[in-house]
Amino acid sequence: MRCCLNPDCPSPQNADKNKVCQSCNTPLIPLLRGRYRVIKVISDEGGFGRTYLAEDADKLNEWCVVKQFAPKIQETSALKKAVELFKDEAKQLQKLGEHPQIPTLLAYFEQDNYLFLVQQYINGQNLLQELQKGVIYNESKIIELLLDLLPILKFIHDRGVIHRDIKPQNIIRRQSDGRLVLIDFGSSKQLTAAVHTQIGTTIGSHGYTPIEQMQDGKTYPASDLFSLGATCFHLLTRIRPSQLWMQNGYSWVNSWQQYLSSEDRHRVALDVNLDLVLDKLLTTDIHKRYRSADEVIKDLTTQKALAASLPTLLPSSSTTQIPQFKNRLLISAAIFLLGLAGILYLQSRPQPAMRFSNPNQPANTTGNSDQPNTLKGHSSDVNSVAFANDGVTLASGSDDNTIKLWNLVTKKEIRTLKGHSRWIWTVAFSPDGKTLASGSADKTIKLWNISTGKEILTLKGHTDGISAVAFSPDGKTLASASLDKKIKLWNLSTGKVIHTLVGHSQAVSTIALSPDGSTLASGSWDKTIKLWNVSTGKEIRTFVGHSELIISVAFSPDGVTLASGSKDKTIKLWNLVTGEAMRTLKGHSDKVNSVAYLPKVEDSKTLNTIILVSGSSDNTIKLWNTVTGKEIRTLKRDSGYIYSIATSPDGKTIASGGSAENIIKIWHLSD
């Protein structure tokens, strides 16, 4: 087979006899640089190129990995930064030489206006794949993992390199000898006294990245050690740190043991040594964290001599069991020799994207699922999607600090809107489709001219990140919700605040305006929903019933009912007059991140039926008959969490944004 090297080719696999790609008509290259036969795509980097599996014709067709750099970036400084990062990976791999647990750089070159990096192929599975296949990591395996990885970190840190993205996906267990190999040095950086990047360009993965790297762009050897600790936590508990980070910021590290199962908690509680090592790896205060890999290794190996002095406890009949027994002896010895230690923690503020939890993989029991189209271009999670009134234009906001506009007919990106300095959490179109509002973790709201892509106005007034925005039906007023517990109503002609609505005791995560624009609904982390009079700014009533925080609210098209999605995995339908929950919809196996109604349908099949759509961290979108409370259909993504859904004006299309591969899915509902 031949593989097309056009990074935008939708179907790159071709027969050997083909001279041009059967999918995109790009000429096929038999041997890249006259040497590397590209076989298939391993991964798509979401707007920055692709990674391929290839054969090296000069080395008896030995397998290798080819990384292609083809960024879809127009802005000069951003492109320059991206090129530098790609070149850095080649430099780092070359600098790290022939370490047996780091992929070897084989080549770096330019061809046909693309940059290519060729490196050693590591045959094996990464640790996330192991976890997904049921491998259980107990304290013994975690200690073994640490003692295998820490010398690699010592090696790279001694040479002035910080990896900056340690996580289970970037650690492969080599099939040939079972040793761990650290991969993906694309975001590594030279170690300096203080490494700074602009706010919003921080490199790393949420949950695994320490606070100094996430907030200030500063990285040290201790930063990699925090990521290593978060990796151990993930493997030990089977809970992604990103889930907890999105819910609680960095406060989860203060009590990470509460996430252990009862069996794991008992086992780790006995292992005082490992317990304290993980505490010290996971502290947010870099001054209290381990400073070097050597310090961690020292704490883990202090008791080796004691273990060796107790040979009668080792089974003489099986030398293969000795390492395991030594680890157990280490555990026992640590109980007597290590005292209680207290660790002080600096907690960061929780973040508003309440979307993550343990991913469940429910089967599609409805037996009817449409095949979605995919939009690629963002380089990080897609937090919000919104349709314009034409039903053709879609906006998406991402953790990559950008907003993208898409044409759903051509399935192409129209333009990218840049201006926010931190993550985009919410986007909304004005009723006439000419203006887009965006809310960001940078505490600002921006208004954009859709036809030109230019920023019109920046609204400032909230003291924390913006979690939701919504236009009034006449387009003259904008509502905004924030982590600062407040809701603001803005006059868009003056840019001034009309009312500030105060009443929630915790962050306001979601808002919606009624179809007539007279009433605003807000959902909060305080587990309540409030209704507000838009003209007076006064609270009308409070709805109580969910057992966990509220993540999303939406008014029905007739304005009679309010739907709410919660972390408690349920959806409630509320009577706006009485304030009572008319119905609770159950079916999702994880938190409900987004709810939206389809436009009202009146036909012979579904007379006066109002359909609700919900998106969840369980990787599904569900359609509900709100009259009967029955589930109509389940749409299932390939993987990842669904953060946001939007319905088209004609009710025939659903868009979803989420965590998997930084993509947007477009679902066309069949009649």
LOGUNU-539265 format. One record per residue: x, y, z of N, C-alpha, C in turn. Coordinates in steps of 0.1 Angstrom, whole numbers, plus 2048, in hexadecimal, padded with zeros to 3 digits. Layout:
LOGUNU-539265
XYZXYZXYZ;...
//
This chain:
LOGUNU-539265
8087F480080080080080980D800;8038177FA80A8247FA80182E802;80783780880084181080284F80A;7F78568087F88648037FD86D80E;80687680A80C87F81480688D814;7FA88E80E7F289A80F7EC89A81D;7EF8A38267EA8A28347DB8A4835;7D58A982A7C78AB82A7BF8A0823;7C689681E7BF88C8177B6884820;7A988281D7A087B8267A286C825;7A886781B7AA85881A7B7856813;7C285681B7D08568157D5848811;7CE83D8147D38308107D182E801;7DB8287FA7DA8267EC7E18197E9;7DD8137DE7E38077D97F180A7D4;7FA8007D48088027CF8098077C1;7FF8037B98008077AA7FC8157A8;7F581C7B17F18297AF7FC8337AE;7FB83C7A58058477A38008547AA;7F38567AA7ED8617B17E385C7BB;7E08647C57D78607CF7C985E7CA;7C38537CD7B58517C87AB85A7CE;7AF8607DA7A58687E17A78777DE;7B387C7DD7B588B7DC7BE88E7CF;7C28847C77C98877BB7D788C7BD;7DD88B7C97EA8907CC7F48857C7;7FF8897C080987F7BB80E8787C7;80F86B7C68148627D18248617D0;82A8627DC8388617DD83C8537E0;84384B7D784783D7DA85083C7E6;85A8457E78648457F28668537F6;863857802865864807874866809;87A8708038888738038908677FD;8898607F488F8557EE8928497F7;88C84980389083F80C884839815;87B84181987083D82286383B81B;85F82E81C85282A81584782C820;83E83681E83483982882882F826;82482983081A81E82F80C822833;80B82983F7FE82D8447FF83884E;7F383E8507F384985A7F1843868;7FA8478727F984387F7EF84C887;7F18598857E986388C7E9870884;7DE8778867DC8848807DD88F88B;7E68988887E98A28937E08AE893;7D48AD88D7CA8B888E7CF8C5889;7D38C687C7D68D38777E58D6876;7ED8CC87B7FC8CE87B8038C4873;7FC8BA86D8038B08657FE8A2869;80689886580388B86980F88386D;80D87887381886E877815861870;81F85C86981D850860827845865;82283986282B82D86383182B856;83E82985684682884985081D84A;85681983F86180F83E86D816838;87881383E88581983988B80F82F;88B81382288F80B81889E808818;8A681181F8B480F8208B880682C;8AE8028348B17F98408A87ED83F;8A77E78348A07DA8328917DC836;88C7E883387E7EB83587A7EB844;8847EF84C8827F185A8777FB85D;86E7F9866864803869869810870;86381B86D86682787385A830873;85B83B87A85084587B853852874;84A85686B84D86386484286D869;84787886E83F88387383F88E868;83389286383289C85982D8A9860;8338B485D82F8C18628298C9857;81B8CC8588148D384E80A8DC855;80E8E685C8048EE8657FA8F685C;7EE8F68607E48FF85A7E390C862;7EE9138617EF9208697F292B85F;7EB9368607EE9418577F694C85E;7F394E86B7FA959872809956874;81195F87081F95E86F82695987C;82396088782A95D89382694F898;81994B89681593E89B81C933892;81D93688582392C87C83292A880;83893588384693588784892D893;83F92F89D8409288AA83E9198A7;83491589F83290789C83E901895;84490888C85090288585B90088F;85D90A8988679098A28658FC8AB;8598FA8AF8568EE8B78598E18B0;8568E18A38588D489B8678D289A;86F8DD89787D8DC8968838D88A3;87D8DD8AE8828DA8BC8828CB8BE;8778C48B98768B68BB8828AF8B5;8858B38A98918AD8A289E8AF8AA;89F8BC8AE8AB8BF8B68AC8B88C3;8A18B68CA8A18AF8D68A58A08D4;89E89A8CA8A188C8C88B088A8C4;8B58938BC8C38928B88CC8948C4;8C989E8CD8D18A18D98D18958E3;8C588E8E38C48838ED8CB8768E8;8CF8768DC8D886C8D78D285E8D6;8D98548DB8D58468DA8D08408E7;8CA8488EF8C48428FB8BB8368F8;8BC82B8FE8B481F8FA8A58218FC;8A182B90489382C90788D839902;89383F8F788F84B8F08908488E1;88684A8D98878488CB89284F8C4;89A8488BC8A584E8B58A18578A9;8A78638A78A486B89C8AB865890;8A48628858AA85C8798AC86686E;8A387086D8A587A86289C886865;8A089185F89889E86089A8A5853;88F8A884C8918AE83F8848B583A;8868BD82F87A8C48298788BE81B;86C8BB8178698B680A85B8BB806;8598C07FA84C8C57F58458CE7FF;84D8D88048488E280D8438DD81B;8468D181E8438CB82B8508C8832;84F8C884085A8C48488588B684D;8628AD84D86089F85186B89C85B;86789486587088F86F86E88086F;87987886E87886A86E87F86587B;87885C88287E85788E87B848890;88284289988183489C87383089F;86E82589A86181F89E8628178AA;85A8198B48598118C084D8088BF;8507FB8BE8457F18BD8407EE8CB;8347F18CE82E7EF8DB8227F78DD;81C7F68E98107FE8EC8138088F6;80C8148F580E81E90080681A90C;80982191780381D9247F481F925;7EF82991D7E182B91D7DA81F916;7E081A90B7DB80E9047DB80290E;7E68019167E67F691F7DB7F7929;7D980392E7CE8059387C0802932;7BE8069267B180391F7AF7F591D;7BA7ED91C7B97DF91A7B87D7927;7B77DE9327B57D793F7C17D5947;7CD7DA9447D87D894C7D67DF959;7D97D89647D77DE9727E47E3977;7E57EF97B7F17F59817F07F6990;7F77ED9977F77ED9A68047F59AA;8067F69B78117FE9BC81E7F89B7;81F7EB9B582C7E59B182F7E99A2;8247E999A8267ED98C82A7FC98B;824804994827812993835815997;83A80E9A28488109A685180B99A;84E8009948567FB98985680597D;84A80B97B84A815970853821973;85282698085A83298486982F982;86D82398787B82098688081E978;87781B96F87A81A96187B82895A;87183195D87083E95687A84895C;87C84896988385397089285496A;8998499678A684B9618A5852953;89A85094C89985793F898866942;88F86994C88E87894F89B87E954;8A287695C8AF87B9608B887E954;8B887594B8C087693F8BD882937;8B08859348AC89092C8AE89E934;8AB89D9418AD8A99498BB8AD94A;8C48A394B8D28A694C8D88AD93F;8D08AB9348D48B19278CC8BD924;8C68C392E8BE8CF92C8B18CE924;8AB8C392489E8C191D8938BD927;8888C492587C8C192D8728BC923;86C8B09268628AA91D8558B291B;84F8B69268448BF9278368B9924;8368AC9208298A691D829897921;82D89492D82D88693181F881935;81B87792F80D87193180D86392C;80485B93080484C92B80584A91C;7FF85391480085290680E854900;81785A90882485D90382F854909;82A84990F83383F91582F83190E;83882B90783681E90083D813907;83780890983E7FC90E8437F4902;8507F49008557ED8F58537DE8F5;84E7D98EA84A7CB8EA8567C18EC;8617C58E786C7BC8E68727B98F4;8727C38FD8787C190A8707C6916;8657CC91385C7D191E8607DE924;86B7E491F8707F19258677FC920;86680792885E81292586681C91C;86082291286682B90985F838909;86584390B85F85190C85F8578FE;85385A8F985285F8EB84D86D8EB;84C8738DF8468808DC84D88C8E4;85888F8DE86089B8E485C8A78DC;8518A78D584D8B38CD84B8C08D5;8478BE8E28458CA8EA84F8CC8F5;85B8C58F38668C78FD86C8D48FA;8748D990487A8E69038878E790B;8908EF90689D8F090D89B8F591B;8A28F09248A18F49328A8901934;8A190B9398A891793D8A491B94B;8A99269508A592A95E89692C95F;89093295588293395587E934947;87592A94387192993586392F935;86193992C85493F92B84E93D91D;84193B91D83A93C91182E945913;82994B90881D95490981294C90F;8099539177FD94D91C7F5948911;7F193C9127E99369087F192D8FF;7FE92D8FF8069248F780D9198FF;80891890B80E90D91480C90090D;8178F890E8178EA9088158E0913;80D8D691180B8CC91B7FD8C6919;7F98BD9237EC8B79237E58BA930;7D98BF92F7D18C293B7D18B7945;7D48BA9527D38B095C7E18AA95F;7E98A99547F78A39568018AF957;7FD8BB9538068C69538068CE960;8118D19668118D897380D8E7972;80A8ED97D8048FA97D80E904977;81B90397A82490D97582690D966;82490196082490095281790494B;80C9019517FF90494C7FC91394C;80091A9587FC928959807931954;81392E95681E937953827933948;82692794382F92293983D91F93E;83F91E94B84C91B95184D90C953;85990794F85B8F89508698F5956;8698EB95F8758E79668758D7966;8808D196A87F8C396C8748BE975;8718C697F8668C39888588C3981;8578CA97584B8CA96E8488BD968;8528B79628518A995D84E89F968;8538A197485089897F842899983;83B8A598382D8A598682589D97B;82989F96F822897964823888966;82F88496A83287696D829871979;82787A98381E87698E81087598A;80B87E9817FE87E97C7FC871973;80686D96C80586196480485596D;80B85497880A8499817FC849988;7F785598B7E98559907DF850986;7E085497A7D784F96F7D883F96E;7E483A96E7E582C96D7E0824979;7E282A9857DE8249917CF824994;7C982F9907BB8319937B282F987;7B882F97B7B182E96E7A883A96C;7AB8459727A38529707AD85C96A;7A886295F7B186C9587B2879961;7BE87D9637C088A96A7B9896964;7B88959567B18A094F7A38A1954;79C89695778E89795C78D89F969;79689B9727968A297F79B8B097E;7A48B39757A98C197379E8CA96E;7968C596578B8CD95F7808D096A;77F8C79737758C897E77A8D1989;7868CF98D78B8D499A7988DC999;79D8DF98D7AA8E598C7B48DB991;7BE8E19997C98D899E7C58D39AC;7B98D69B17B78D29BF7B68C39C1;7B38BC9B67B28AD9B77BF8A79BD;7CA8AD9BB7D78A79BF7D88A79CE;7D08AF9D57D18B09E47CB8A39EA;7C289C9E37BC8909E87BB8869DE;7C68839D67C587A9CB7C186C9D0;7C48689DC7C185B9E17B38589E1;7AA8629E279C85F9E37968599D6;79E85A9CB7998559BF79E8469BD;7A58419C67A88339C679C82A9C9;79B81E9C37918159C77948109D5;78B80A9DC78D8059EA7997FB9EA;79A7F39E07A57E99DF7B27F19DD;7B37FA9D47BF8029D17C380A9DD;7B98109E47BB8199EF7C28119FB;7BD8059FD7C37FCA077D27F9A04;7D47F69F77E17F19F27EB7FD9F3;7E78099EE7F08149EE7F28199FC;7E8818A057EA81DA137F4815A1A;7F6809A16801801A1C80F805A17;80F80BA0B81B80FA0581E81DA08;823820A1482682EA19830834A0F;83982DA0B844833A0283E8389F5;8368309EE8308349E182683F9E4;81F83E9EE8158489F281B8569F3;8268579FA82D8649FC8348689EF;83985F9E78408639DB8368699D1;82A8639D08208699C781B8769CD;81A8789DA8168859E08208909DC;82D88C9DC8378969D98388999CA;83588F9C28358919B482989A9B0;81E8999B78128A09B280F8AD9B9;8188B19C28158BE9C88168CA9BE;80D8D39BF80D8DF9B68188E89B9;81C8E99C58278F29C98348EC9C4;83A8F29BA8478ED9B48528ED9BE;8528F59C885C8F69D285B8EA9DC;8508E39DD84E8D89E584E8CB9DD;84F8CC9D084F8C09C785D8BB9C6;85F8AF9C286C8AA9BE8738B39B4;87F8B69B68868BE9AC88D8B79A1;8908AA9A48988A299A89389499A;89688D98F89387F98E89B877999;8A787C99B8B08759A58A98749B3;8A387F9B789C8809C48918759C5;88A8739BA87F8699BA88585B9BB;88F8599B389684C9B389B8499C0;8A18539C78A78519D489C84C9DE;8908539DE88684F9E78808419E4;88083D9D787B8309D48848259D7;8918289D789B81D9D88A381D9E6;89F8269EF8A68269FC8A5819A03;89A812A02898806A0989E7F9A02;8A57FB9F78AA7EF9F08B37E69F9;8BC7EEA008C57E6A098BE7DEA13;8B37E4A198AC7DDA238A57D0A1D;8A07D2A1189A7C7A0A8A47BBA08;8B07BFA048BA7B5A028BF7AEA0E;8BC7B5A1A8C17AFA278B77A5A2C;8AC7A3A258A2799A2A8A078EA1F;8AB786A1C8AA77CA128A1771A15;89F76EA22896763A25888764A20;884771A1D876773A19875771A0A;880770A0388076F9F487F7609F0;87675C9E787574E9E388174A9DB;8897409E089573C9D88917349CC;88572F9CB8817279BF87E72F9B3;87C73C9B48787439A887E7519A8;8897529A089075F9A0888769998;87F76599087776F98886D777991;86B77299D8627799A68697839AF;8767839AF87E78B9B887B79A9B8;87A7A09AC8777AE9AB86A7B29B2;8607A99B08537AC9B58537AB9C5;85A7A19CA85B7A09D88647AB9DE;86E7AF9D78767BB9DC86D7C79DD;8657C99D485C7D59D48537D49E1;84E7C89E48457C69EF84D7C99FC;85A7C49FC8627C7A088657D5A09;8677DC9FE8697EB9FF85D7F1A05;8517ECA028457F2A078457F0A17;8477E4A1B8477E1A298527E9A31;85D7EAA2B8687F1A32865800A33;85F805A2985B813A29852817A34;84980DA3883F810A42847813A4F;85280CA5285980EA5F86281AA5E;86881DA52873827A5186E835A4D;863836A4785E843A43853848A4D;855854A5284A85AA5A83F860A52;836865A5982B86CA53830879A4D;82C87CA41831889A3B824891A37;82589EA3981A8A6A3581E8AFA29;8168AFA1F8198B7A1480F8C3A13;8148CFA1180B8DBA0F8098DDA00;7FD8E19FD7FA8E29EF7F58F09EC;7F98F59E07F39019DA7E88FD9D0;7DC9019D27D28FD9C97CF9089BF;7CC9049B37C990D9A97B990E9A8;7B49189A27A691A9A17A0910997;79490B99A78E90199178B908984;78B90097978890496C779901968;77390895F76590795D7608FC954;7698F694D7648EC9437618DF94A;7558DE9507518D395874D8C794F;7568C19487528B893E7588AA940;7628A894876989C948765893954;76588695276487C95C76886F957;76686495F76B85795976385494D;76A85194276384E93575E840935;75183F93474A832932748830923;74782491F74582191173881990F;72C82091072081890F71E814901;7178088FF7148048F270980C8EC;70880D8DF6FE8148D86F280B8D8;6E980C8E26DE8028E36D28068DA;6D38128D46C88178CC6C88108BE;6D480C8BA6D58058AD6D480E8A1;6D581C8A46D38258996DD83189B;6E88328946F183C8966F6842889;6F584F8876F985587B70885687A;70E85586E71D85786D72086586B;72886B87472B87987473687D86A;73688A86674288F86074B89586A;75889786776289C8707698A886B;76A8B28747718BF87177E8BF87A;7898C08737968C087A79D8CE878;7A48D38827AB8DF8817B08E488E;7A88E28997AD8E78A67B88DE8AB;7C08E48B37CC8DC8B97CA8D88C7;7BD8DB8CD7BA8D78DA7AB8D58DB;7A68D28E77988CE8EA78F8D98E4;7848D48DF7798DD8DA76F8DE8E5;76D8EA8EB7648EC8F67568F08F3;7558F78E77488FD8E47468FD8D5;7398FA8D17358FB8C27289038C2;72690A8B671A9128B57179138A6;70A9128A2706914894702923892;7059288866FF9358826F193287D;6E993D87B6DB93C8776DA936868;6E59368606E49308536E5921853;6E891B85E6EA90D85F6F6907858;6FE91085270990C84A71690F851;71691A85972291E86072291986E;72D91487272F90F88073B915886;73A91989374591E89A74A9148A5;7579148A775C90B8B27669128BA;7669108C77709168D077890B8D7;78590E8D878E9038DD7989078E7;79E8FD8EE7A89008F77B59058F1;7B59058E37C190A8DC7C09198DB;7B79208E27B592E8E37AF9348D6;7AA92C8CD7A59318C079692D8BF;7909358B67829328B178392F8A2;77C92589D77C92288F76E92388A;76D92887E76192887676191E86B;75791686A75790B86074B90C857;74D90884A74290784073E8F8840;7328F584472E8E784572A8E1838;7298E982D7268E48207338DF81A;73E8E781B74B8E38157538DB81F;74F8DC82C7568D58377648DB839;7668E88357738EE8367728FA840;77E8FD84677F90884F77F915847;77691E84C77592B84678093584A;78293685778C93E85D78E93B86C;79993F87179C93E88079C94C886;79594D89179595A89979E9598A5;7A79628A67B19628B07B196F8B8;7B296F8C57B297B8CD7B29788DC;7AB96D8DF7AB9698ED7B99638F1;7BD9658FE7CA9619027CA95490A;7BD94F90C7BC9429137B193A90C;7AD92E9127A492590C79692B909;7909278FE78392C8FB779921901;76F92690976691D90F75891E909;75592890274792A8FD7479338F1;73E92F8E773C9388DC72D9388D9;7289438D371A9448D071894E8C4;70F94B8BB70C9548B070195E8B4;70196A8AE6F69738B06EA96D8A7;6DE9728AA6D396C8A26D496F893;6DA97A88F6DB97C8806E897587A;6F096E8826FB96787E707970879;70697D87C71198587871C987882;71998488E72298689A72497A8A2;7309778A673396C8AF7389728BC;73396C8C773896F8D47409638D9;74B9668E075495B8E675895F8F4;7589558FD75C95790B76894E90D;77195391577E94D91778294C926;78C94392979294393679A94F939;79C95892F7A396493179A96F937;78E96B93B78497494277E97E939;77F97D92C779987922770980919;76798991375E98590976198D8FD;7629868F176598E8E575998C8DB;7579978D474D9978C97559978BC;75098F8B275898E8A574E990899;75399788F74C99988374F98C87A;74498587774597887174A979862;74698485B74998584D75898984C;75E99085576C99585477598D85D;77098786877898087177F98987B;77B99687B7829A088377A9A1891;7829A489B77D9A68A87769B48A9;7699B48AE7619C08AE7639C78BC;7629BF8C77629C58D47669BA8DE;76D9BF8E97709B68F47699BB900;7619B290775A9B69137619B191F;7649BA92876B9B69347639BA941;7649B294B75C9B595775C9A9960;75C99D95B75D99196476B99096A;76B98A97577898897C77D97A97B;77797297377B964971777960963;77B95495F77894F95276994F94E;76795194175995193C755943938;74A93E93E74693093B73B92F931;73393A92F728939925724947921;72094891471A95590F70D951907;70495B9066F89598FF6F29668FA;6EE9678ED6E79738E86D89738EB;6D397F8ED6C49818ED6BF97F8DF;6B297B8DE6AC9798D16AD9858C8;6AD9918CD6AE99D8C46BD9A18C2;6C699A8C76D499C8C56DA9A88CB;6D29AF8D46D79BC8DA6DE9BA8E7;6DC9AE8ED6E19AC8FB6E999E8FA;6F399E9026FB9929046FC98E912;6F99829166FB97D923707975924;70E97693071B96F93271B969940;72095D94172295694E730954951;73495495E74295396174494B96E;75194696F75594097B755949987;75395698575395F99074595F997;73C95699372F95499972595E994;72896698B71F97098671B96E978;71097597470B97596770A984963;70E98895770D996953704996946;6FC9A19456F59A49396FB9B1933;6FF9B09267069BB9206FE9C1915;6FF9CF9146F99D69097039D68FE;7009D08F370A9CE8E870D9DB8E0;7049E48E17069F18DA7109FA8E1;7109F88EF719A018F77259F98FD;7249EC8FD72E9E390472D9E5913;7229EA9197219EC9277199E192D;71B9DF93A7139D59427059DB945;6FB9D49426ED9D89466EA9D4954;6EC9C79566E99C19646F49B7967;6F79B59746FF9AA9796F79A2982;6F599597F6EC98D9866F4985990;6F198699D6F89809A76EF9779B0;6F396B9B36EA9629BB6F09549BD;6F79509B36FD9429B47099439BE;70B9389C57169379CF7229319C9;72292C9BD72E9279B772E92B9A8;7389269A173992A99372D92898B;72993198271E92F97872492996C;71F91D96872691595D71E916950;71191A95170991A9456FD924946;6F992A93B6EE93393A6E693092D;6D993492D6D19349216C693E922;6C39449176B894E9166AC948910;6A094B91569394691069194B902;6899448FA6869488EC6819568EB;67A95B8F56759698F467F9738FA;68996E90069497790569197D913;686979919682980925688979932;68C96D93069196593C69E95F939;6A795F9436B49599426B594D94C;6BA9429486BC9379516CB935953;6CF93295F6DD9309626DF92396B;6EA91C9676ED91096F6FB912975;6FC90C98170890F98970E90298F;71B9049937218F999B71B8F79A9;7129019AD70B8FF9BA6FF8F69B9;6FE8EF9AD6F38E59AB6E68EB9A9;6E58F89A76D88FE9A56D6905997;6CA9079936C790E9876BF91A98C;6C29269866BA93298A6B493897D;6A893D97E6A19459746A2954977;6A595C96D6A696A96F69D972966;69897D96A69198796269B99095B;69C98F94E6A79969466A59A5947;6999AA9476979B994769A9BF955;6989B796069B9BD96D6A79B8973;6AC9AC96E6B89A69746B599F982;6A899D9856A49979916A2988990;6A598199B6A497299B69596F99C;69096699368296199468095599D;68894B99B68793F9A36939379A2;69592D9AB6A09249AB69B9169AA;6A190E9A169E90099F6A88F79A6;6A48EE9AF6AD8E59B66A88D79B3;6B28CE9B06AE8C09AE6BA8B79A9;6C38BD9A26CF8B699F6D88B39AB;6DF8A89AB6E88A49B66F68A99B4;6F98AD9A87068B29A57058BF99D;7118C599A7118D299370A8D2986;7058DD9826FE8DF9757088E396A;7078DD95F7118E095470B8E7948;6FE8E49466F88E993A6E98EB93C;6E38F69366D58F99366D08FD928;6C38FA9256BE8FF9186AF900919;6A990B91369B90C913695904907;6898FF9096828F88FE67E9038F4;67C8FF8E76789098DD66B9108E0;66290A8E86569118EB6579198F8;6639198FE66592190A65E91C917;65891091665090B92265990392B;6638FD92666B8F492E67A8F792E;6818F493868F8F69396968E893B;6A08E59336A88D99356B58DC93C;6BA8D39446C78D594B6CF8C894B;6DC8C99486E58BE9486EE8BF954;6F18B495B6F98B59677048AB968;70D8AD9717188A397471289797A;70589797F6FF88B9856FA88197A;6FE88496D6FB87B9626EC87C95D;6E48859636D688595F6D3893958;6C88939516C289F94B6B48A1952;6B18AD9566A48B095C69D8BA953;6908B79526878C094A67E8C8955;67F8D59556798DD95F66D8E595A;6628E59626578EE95F65A8FC964;65B90595B65F91395E65591A967;64991696763F91D96F63F91897E;64090B97F63F90598D64D904993;65790398B6659019906688F2993;65F8E998F6608DB9926668D3987;66E8C998A6738C097F6688B797A;6658B896E65A8B096865F8A2965;66C8A196167189495D68089495E;68588896269488696269887C958;6A188094F6A58779446B2870948;6B28639486BD85B94C6C2852941;6CE85193E6D38499346E284A931;6E78579346F68599336FD85393F;70984E93D71184894771C85194D;71C85D94872586794E71E87594D;72587F95171F88C95271A891945;70F89994670889E93A70E8AC938;7168AE92E71D8BB92C7158C5924;70C8C191C7058CB9136F78C590F;6ED8CF9106E08CB90B6DB8D6902;6D48D28F86CE8DB8EE6C28D58E7;6B88DD8E46AC8D98DE6AD8D98CF;6A78D08C86A58D18B96998DA8B7;6998E28AC68D8EA8A96808E18AA;6758E78AE6698E08B06648D98A3;6618CC8A465D8C489864E8C2899;6478C488E6388C288D6358BB880;6358AD8816318A687562989A879;62589287061C88787262287C87B;62F87B87B636871883638875891;63C8818936408868A16388938A4;62B8938A462389F8A66268A58B3;62A8B28B262D8BA8BE6388B58C7;6408AC8C264B8A78C96578B18CA;65C8B28D66688BB8D86748B18DC;67E8B28D468A8A98D66958B08DC;69B8AA8E76A68AF8EE6B38A78EA;6BE8AE8E86CA8A88E56D48AA8F1;6DB89F8F56E58A19006F289A8FC;6FD8A190170A89C8FF71189990C;71988E90D71E88A91A72D886919;733885925741880926741871923;73586B92273585C91F737859911;73A86490973E8628FB7318608F2;7258648F77198638EF7118708EE;70A8718E36FF87B8E26F28748E2;6E88788EA6DB8728EA6D087B8E6;6C78768DF6BB87E8DB6AF8788E3;6A78818E969C87E8F268F8838ED;68587B8EF6778808ED6738868FB;6718938FB66F89A90866089790D;65789390464A890908649883910;65087990B65086C91165C86991A;66687191967286F92067B86491B;67785E91067E85390A68A857901;69484F9026A08518F969C84D8EB;69F8568E169C8538D36A884C8CC;6B48528CE6BF84E8C76CC8518CE;6D68498CC6E484C8D26EE84E8C6;6F58598C670085B8BD70D8598C5;7168518C072284E8C772E8538C0;73785B8C674485E8C174D8538C2;7598548BA7638498BB7698498C9;76C8548CF7738548DC7718638E1;7758648EE7768718F47698768FA;76A88290075E8879077578928FE;74A8938FF74389D8F87408A9901;7468B48FE7458C09067398C8902;7368C98F572C8D38F07258CD8E4;7188D08E47108CD8D87088D98D4;7058D98C76FD8E48C16F48DE8B6;6E88E48B56DE8DF8AB6DC8EA8A1;6DB8E58946D98EF8896CB8F5889;6C99008836BC9068836B18FE87D;6B58F58736AA8ED86D6A98DF874;6B08DD87F6AF8D18876B48C5881;6BB8C68766C08BA86F6CF8B6872;6D68BF8796E48BD87B6E78BF88A;6F08B788F6F68B989C7058BA89B;70B8C48A27198C58A271E8C28B0;7298BC8B272F8B98BF73E8BC8C0;7428C18CB7508C48CD7548BC8DA;7618B88DA7658B18E67748AF8E6;7798A58ED7878A38F078E89A8E7;7878918E078E8878D779388D8CB;7A188D8CA7A88918BE7A58A08BA;79F8A88C379D8B68C07948B88B4;78A8B08B27828B08A67748B48AA;76C8B889F75E8BB8A07578B1897;74C8AB89D7448A28957378A8891;7338A68847278AB87F71E89F87C;71289F8837098948816FD898879;6FA89286E6EF8958656E488B869;6D989086F6CE8878736C6883867;6C38768666BB87185B6AC87485E;6A487585469687785668F86B85B;
//
